């Protein structure tokens, strides 16, 4: 059984991030960690910061395509301002420092919470070197080098992100490196309130289970072979379609050529031919004119994009000057949030059109007089902001008009090209009628058909060989599954029964051992009380959640020595009976030497309370956001008050 390593989070430090009272330091307990807070205090944001502090702004959903020596990975990421937009005010120095271990390697990683950049990495007290760039720029370069077949990644080696990801790959030994770690952290180690199930996702099953149980290199070869087979199948279909088209075309052409030229009016044919040649000449000119018009408008569009970006930057600087010089400071938050919509005569709350009497010296909501700092001329700044906003609106409108015009030009060019193709086809028909040489025409057609048949046969042979190779590789993989699946299935049964109860029977098996009676999509089959549940809707919501958790915990404890798991409000859809069993499931995971991180809302929860009672104070760490969040309610409530409701 293969063994791999995952990050084990020890500590994070959040600095100058206005959503929390900073510095905000969390020393994670090795067993139970609870993030408590009322709605809107930043619980979800905190969990996302933890993930971001380890892997960066990746969102999951990685798509990989492989063709021979070329490989393309599309790795979606969040926008650079994802965390800054969640703060109450922007601070350029806002950052998060994460401390974690992978196997025997110790990491200290700094990320900016303002623009999302990787700032510094220390591994085993040695600082990694490399240029600092945004993840978006890095991913663009990463995708381009893979498309070009640059397996050495020589262009990427100068960047800190490359050095960090390469170090993580070496520390984890994960098959697929950073891509697999991203899937593990987002799809296995984090269960958010969206309740995206991993167990019933065939692609995730294949990534998580397939790569873990089977030899890594052999499994990668199998994945590439499957992609090759699809490509060969597409090529064969194209060859077959081409041959069929040629047969039909030559048969029709032969029928036309068999007509006696004596029955045709050669003079009329030449008149039509001359007319078509003039049409072709005019269409060529029209297409050139349309393309020139498109190029001119497209250049204007590119210029406008640059200008709009400059205006955005100017507005941003003016906004900063404006916000930093209004008094009182608390007013800035609401002014920034509502004023832009109000300037556009739109209510920021209901969305209806209104006229607002907005004056510099008056509050935009109650119209009471404000005290304004006199350090700068805010009237001048306000005029500049409005002028820049008007300029932005005008340029945006022009951009929208250009987009419509470019779209129309594309349609016109397409129509012109189609018409040109029809004219050329008719021209060829007329020329054949005037200059038909039946014997030479038939000989040429025969040769072309023979060549097309040979190409089709070659494509079919390549496809069949690829299918045979793929089936042979799949058989070996299935054999490896059978040999190594038992330990994983036992772990799954243990976690499942802790939730369902001992009176229920839980079984995992391999679908390909019974292909006629099972789904071919999922790599494993799940039975509860003797009934196959190959779709999530076959279970209640509570059963779905903890079947999925059992699958995740089985992956984490079967293939790794220790890990951490984060779950948002695990009690949100459970009744009291299932909450009691859920405590057993979480306790099983913790007792395997793992770290658990849960969020809790300010409502009664038997699950949180009973789990809290299981451990001593030194084994529990409570992060009370009602005390550290800048968005906490004025209602005085803390975690101890929350627990008191169960005494």
N, C-alpha and C positions, 0 to 999 in steps of 0.2 A: 504493500500500500504506500503510495507516494505521500510525503510529508512536506508541507510548505510553511512559510512564515508570514504573519500579518503584523501591521503596526499595533503596538500596545500603548495606548495613550496614557501619559503620566501627568502632564500639567499643561495648561494653556494660560497665557497672560495677554489680556487685551488692553491696549494703550490708546488713549486719546480718542476713543470711539464714543460719541455722545449718547448712544442708546443706553449705555451703562455708566455707572459711576466708576471711573478709572483712576488708577490701574485696577483692573478686574482680574483677579488671579483665582484659578481653580486647580487645586491639587486633588486629583481623582483618587477615590478609594479603589483598592484592588478588588472590591466585591460590589457593593451597591452604591450607586450615585443617583440622586433624585434632583431634578430641576423643577422647582415649584414656582408657580406664579399665576396671577389672574390673566384673563384674556388680554392680549395686546401688549404684554410686558416683554416680549422678545424671546420666548422659549424656543420657537422654531428657528428663529434667526441664530440663536446660540448654537443649536445642533448643527446648522449649516456652516457656521464659522468653524466648528471643530473639524468637520469633513474638509472644508476648504483649506484649513491650516495644514492638512496632510497632503492632499492631492491637487490643490489648486481649484480653479473654477469649472471643473468638468461636470457635465449634467448627465452623463451616461448615454445609453442608446448609441454606442459606437457601431458603425457599419464598416466592415472590412471587405475589400474585393481584391482578389489575387489573380494575376494573369502571368504565368511563367515567371519572368524575372522582375515583374513590376507588381507593386502592392500599393493599394490606396486605402488609408484609414481616415474616415471622417469622424472626428471626435468633438461633438458639440460642447460649447462652453457658455457660461453666463456672460452677460455684458460686463465691461470693466467697472461700471458704476453700480453693480448689483447691491453691494453692501453700503456704499455711501448714500444711496437713495433710501435706505432703511433707517438711516441715522437722523437725528433731529437737526444737526448742523454738520457741515463738511469741515473736516480738519485734515490737512495734507499729511500729517504725521500719524494718523490712525493706522494701527497695525495689530496683528496677532502673532504671538510667538508660541509655537507648539513644541512640546518636548515629548518624545516617544521613543520606544525601542522596537527594533525588528530583529528577532533572534538575539544575537549578542551585540548588535550595532546600536549605538545611541545617537539619536538625531535631535538637533535644535533647528527649527525652521521658522523663518520670518516671512510673512506675507503682508502686503499693504491692504488695508480695508478701504482705502480711498480709491485706488485704481486697479487693485487686484494683482499687482506684480509680485513676483518672487524676489525678495530683497536679499536674503542671506541664508546659507545652509552650513551647519557644522555637523560633521559625522565623526564620532569618536574623538571629539575635541579638535578635529582638523577641519579648517574652513575650506569649502569647495570654491573653486574659482570659475569665473565665467561672466560674460556680459549680461546685464539686466535688460530684458525687453518684455513687452506685454505677452500674455499667453496667446492672444489672438494673432499677433505677428508671428509668434513661434509656430503656431498650428498651421498658418499659411505656408511657412517655409517647410514644415514637416510634411505636409500633404504633397507639396511640389517635388520634394526630393524622392518621395516614394513613387509618385507618378512617373518620374524620370528613371526609376530603377536604381537610384543611388542607395544601395543597401549599406554603404559605409557611413552614411549620414555625416560626411565630412563637413558640409556647410553648417550643420547644427552644433558641432562640437565646441564652438567658441562661446555658447550661451550657457548661463547658469541653470536654466530649466533642463537642458540636456544632461548636464552633469548630475543634477539631482535625480532625475528620472532613471538614469543609468545606474546610479548608486542604489536606488530602491529596487530595481530589477535584480541586482546582484544580492541584495540582502534578503529578499523574499523568496528567490528561486521559483517564482510563480511562472507557470507556462503562459506565454503571451505577455509577460512582463507587466508594464504599467497599465496596458489595456485591461488585463485581467484584474489587476488591483482596483482599478476604477469600478469595474463591475462588482467586485466583492464588496467594496465600501458602500456603494450606492444601492445595490440590489440585494445584498445579503446582510451586511452589518448595520443597515439603517432601514427601519420600518417606519415610514412617515404616516401622517394622518390621511394621505391619499389612498393608503392601503393598496398599493400596487403589488400584486402577488407574483412571487418568483416561481413557486412550485409548478404552476400550470402554464408557464411560459416556455415553450419548446426551445426557443433560441437560448434562453438563460440556462435551462437545464443542460443543454449541450455544452455551453461555455463553462459552466461551473462543475458539472459532474464529469462530462466527457473529457475535458482537459486534465482533470485531477486524477481520474482512475487510469486512463490509458497513458502509455509512454508519450511524453510531450512532443518530441520531434515527429514521431510516427503519426500522432493525431493531427499535427499541423499539415503534414503531407496529405493526409486523408481529406482535410478541409479544402486544400488546394485542388486535389483531384476532383472533388465534387463541383467546384467552380469551373474547372476545365471541362468537365462533362457537359455542364450547362452551355458553355461557350461553343463546344463542338456540336451540340444539338442545334443551337441557333444557326451555326454555319451550314449544317446539313439541310435545314429547312430552307435557307436562302438558296442553296444550290438546286434543291428540288423545285422550288418555285420558279427559278430562272429557267430551268429546263422545260417546265410545263408552259411557261410564257412563250419561249422560243418555238416550241412545237405549234402552238396556236397561231403565232404570228406568221410562221413560214407557210402553214397550211392556207391561211387567208391570202398571203402574198402570192402563192402558187395559183390559187383560184383566179386572182385578178390578172396575173400574167398570162393565163391560158386564154384570156379573151383575145380575139383577133384584132390586131391594130387596124385592120381594114374597116372594122365596125366603129372605130373611134374617130372623132373629128380632131386631127392633129392640130389644126389651127386654134380650136377652142382650148386645147390643153396648153399650148404655148402662151395664149393670152392669160389663162389662169396662173400659169407658172410665173410669168412676168409680174403679175399683180401681187402674188405671194412674196416674191423676192423684194418688191418695194415695201410690202408690209413688214417683212423681216428687218429690212434696213431701218425703217421708222421705229420699230419696236426696240431695236438695239440702241438707237439714239434716246428714246424715252427712258429706257432702263438706266442709261448713263446719267441722264438728267436727274432721275429720281434718286440714284445713289449719291450724286453730288449734293443734292438737297438734304439727304439723310445725314451725310457726313458733316455738313455745315451745322445742322441743328444739333447733332450729337456733340460736336465740339462746344457749341453754346451750352448744352446741358452740363458737360464736364466742367466748364468755366463757372456756371451757376452753382454747381455743387461745392466748388472751392470757395466761392463768394459767400454762400450760405453758412459754410463752416466758419469762415472769418467772422460773420455777423454773430453767430452763436457764441464765439469766444468773446467778442466785444460785449454782448449782452451779459455773459457770465461775469466778466470783470466788473461791469457797471452794477450788476446785481449785488456782487460782493461788497462793493463800495457803499451801495444803498443800504443793504442789510446791516453792515457793520457800524453805520452812523445813525440809525434810528434808535430812539429811546421810548419806552423801556425795551430791554433785550427780549423779554418773553413775547413781545408783540411781533418780533421779526419772524418767528416760526409760523404764525397764522398769516401774516402778510405774504410771506413767500408761498404759502400753500394755496391762498385764495385769490391774490391780486391779479395774476395773469389771466384767469378766466374772466374776472370782473372787468378788466381792461378791454376784453373782447366782447363785452355786453352779454356774458353768459353767467348764470348763477352757478357757482362751484358746488352747490349742494344738490339742487333739483335739476340743473341742466337747462332750465328755461331761459328765454331771452329777457333781459332786463336792462334798464339804463341805471347805472350807479353813479352817484355824485361823489366821485373820489377826489379828495383834496389832500395835498401833502401834509397839511397841519392837522388833519382830522383822522380819527380811526375809521377804517373802511367798513366796520361792522356797526358801531353805534354812533359814528360821526361826532364823537366828543373830541375836544381839542387835545393834541398830543404835545409833549415837550420834545423838541427835536434838537439833537446835538448841532452845534454851530461850527464844527471843525471844518466842514466843507460846504460848498454851495449845493445843497440837495435839490434845489429847484433846477439848477443846470443839469445835474445828474439825471433827474426825472425826465427832463426834456430829451436828453440824449437817449435814454432808455426807450422812450416812446418813438423817437425817430428811428432808432435801430429796429424796434419791433415792426414799425410800418415798412421799413426796408425789407425785413425778413418776410413779411406777409407778401409783399409785391414780388420778391424773387421766388417765393414758394409757388405763388399763382402762375408765374411765368414757367416754372419748372413743370407744373401740372399740365399746362398747355402744350409744352414741348413734348412731354411723354405721349400725349394723345396724338400729336402730329407725327411723331416717330412711328407710333403704332399704325397709323393710317398709311404712312409711306411704305412700311413693310408689307401691308396688305396689297397695296398697289403694285409693288415690285413682284410679289408672288403671282398676282393675276397676270402681269405682263410676261413673266417667265413661262407661266402655263400656256398663255396664248402663243408665245414664241415657239414652245415645244410642239404645239399643234400645227403651227405653220410649217416648221421643219419636217414634221411627219408627212404632211400633205405634199410638200415639195418633193420628198423622196418618192412618194407614190407616183407623182406625175413624171418624174425623171425615169422611173422604172418603166412606165407605160411608153415613154418615148424611146428608151434605149434598152429594151428588154433583150437579154441574151439568155434564153431559157436554159441551155445546157450548163453554161458557166454559173448561172444563178443557183441551179440545183446542186452543182458540185460544191459551191461555197457553203450553201445551207447545210448540206450533209456533213461537211467537215466541222462546222460550228456546233451542230447537234451532237456529233460524236465526242467532241471535246467537252461539251456540257455534261454528257452522260458519264464520261470518265471522271470529271471533277465531282459529280454527285456520288459516284461509287467510292471514290477515295474518301470523301467526307463521311460517308456512312461507315466505312471500314474504321476510320479513326474514332468515330463516335462509339461504335460497338466495342472497340478495344478499351476505350476509356471507361465505358460502363462495366466491362469485365474486371478491369483493374480496381475500380471503385468497389465493386461487390466483394472482391477478394480481400481488400483492405477492411471493409466493413465486417466481414466474417472474423478477421483477426481481432478487431476491436471488440466485437460481441463476445468472443472467447475470453478476452481480458476482463470484460465487465463481469462475466459469470464468476471468474476466479476471485475478483476483488470486491464484489458487491455486498457480500454477507455482512462485513463489519459495519458498513454504512447503514444497511437496512436495520440492523440491531439497534444502532443509535437512534434511528428514526422511530422505531417502535417504542423505545424507552421514553423519548420526549412526548410522543403522541399519547401514550397510555397515561402519562402523568396528567394530561389534560382531559382526555376522554374518560379515563377510569379503567380499572382492571377488568370490569365486566364486558368491555368492548374489545373486539378483535381488530387489530390493525396489521396490515400486510403490505409490503412493497415487493414488486417483482419486475422482471425485465420484459417489456412488451414484445420484443423481437423473438422471444421463445414461443410466443403464441400469436403469430402475425395475423392469422385469419380472424381472430376474435378480439383484436385490440387496435387502438389508435396507433398509426405509424408515426405520428408527429412527436409524441412524448417519448423520452428515453426510458422513463420508469413508469410503472403502473401502481396506483394506490387503491387498496381495498379497505373499506370500513364495514365491519360486521358482515363480511362475505360479499359485499356489493362493490363493483368497480366504480370509482369516482374520478373519471378522467376529465371532468369539467368542474370548475369551481362552483357553478350554480347548483350542483348536486348536494351541497352542504349548506347548513345555516351560516350566517355571517360569522358567528363566534367560532364555529368549527373551521371555516375557511381560514380565519386569522391564525388559529393555533396549529392547524395543519401546515400552514406556510411557515410559521415560526419553528415548528418541529423540523421541517426540511432545512431551514437556515441553520439552526443549532446543530443539526447532524453534520452539515458541511463544515461548520466552524470547529467542532470538537473531534471529528473523524480525521480531518486532513491537516489540522493545526494543533500545536501544543497549548496556545493561549491566544485569546483575542478579546475584543470588546464588542458590545452590541448596544445600539441605541434604538429606543422605541418611543414614539410619541403617544401619549395618553392611551396606554394599552387597555384601560378599563372602560373606554368610551362606549363600547357596544356589548359589554358582558353583564349578565345577571349575577346575583350573589353566588350561586352554585358554581358557575364557571370561573368567577373570580378566585374562588378557593383553589380550584384545580390549576388555574394560571399561575398562582403563587408556587405551586409544586414544580411547574415547568421551568419558571425562571430560577428557582432554587437549584434544580438539577444542573442548569447551565452554569450558574455561579460556582457550584461545588466542583465543577470540572476545572477550576482554576481560572475562570474568565471574569471579565469586568462588565457590569451591567449599568447602563445609563438610561433612566426613564424620565419622562416629563409628567407632571401632575398638575391638573387644574384645581382651582379652589372650590372643590365640591367633594362630597363624601365619596370615599373610595375604599372598599374593603380590601381590594388588591394591594394598594399602596400601603395601607396601614398594617396589614398582616405580613407583608414582605418586610416592612420596616421592623416589625417585632422579632423577626427571625435572626437579626444580627445585632451585635454589640455596637456601641457608639463609635469605637475606633474602626469598625468595618463599614461605616456608612458616612457618606459625604452628601450634605444637602446644600444645593445652590438655591438660595431664596431670592428670587428676582423681585419680590415685593419690596426688598430692602435695597437693591442695587440698580433696578431699572429706572431710567429717567421718565418712563411712561407709566410707572406704577400709580394706581389709584390713591386718592387721599384716604380711602378707607383703611384703617389700621388693621391689617391682617398679616400674619406670618405663618411659617410652617408649623410652629408649635400650636398656634390657635387651630390650624387645620387638623392636626392630629387629635386635638382635644375633643373634637366632635365625636370621637369613637370611644371615649372613656366613659 
